[in-house]
């Protein structure tokens, strides 16, 4: 499949030098680099957020039907907020 890449000039020059030194094509070098990065990323486990919940019983009755304004008022009650 053909595609177009915009590569910084210094990086492209360095890649061409390596390709020439290793007697390979720029295409082969780019494919090798992509395979390496894909393999590296595949080895890393996906981020998983730890379960920080606790065994509570849900909201206190006073908060059960409260909207955000009421909850905020109760949280800051007596704290000058």
Residue pairs with C-beta under 8 A, 6 or more apart in sequence:
5 30
7 15
15 26
15 29
15 30
16 26
18 29
19 25
19 26
19 28
19 29
22 29
62 74
63 70
63 71
63 74
66 74
